[in-house]
Amino acid sequence: MGDCHYLDGNVKAEKMFQMTMELVEILGIEPARVRLEWISSAEGVRFAEVAREFTGQVKSLGPSTLKQAA
C-alpha cells in the first residue's frame, strides 16, 4: 500500500510513470522532459518552485527532436 490518502493512488501513479518513461524511451524523447514529483496539496509554495524549475529545465533542452522528425 502506498502513502496516499486515496489508498494506493501513488503506487498506481508510479507504475503509470514507469510505463510512460518506457514509451518516452521508445519514441526517442529526452527523459528530462518528463518528471514525477510527490507534492502534497498543502505544499503550494513547493509546487510553484518545482513547476518553475522544471519549466526552466525543459526550456533549456530546446525544441523536441520528436517534432522535427515528424
Buried (B, 14 or more C-beta within 10 A) or exposed (E): EBEEEEEEEBEEBBEEEEEEBEEBEEEEBBEEEBEEEEEEEEEEEEBEEBEEEBEEEBEEEEEBEEEEEE
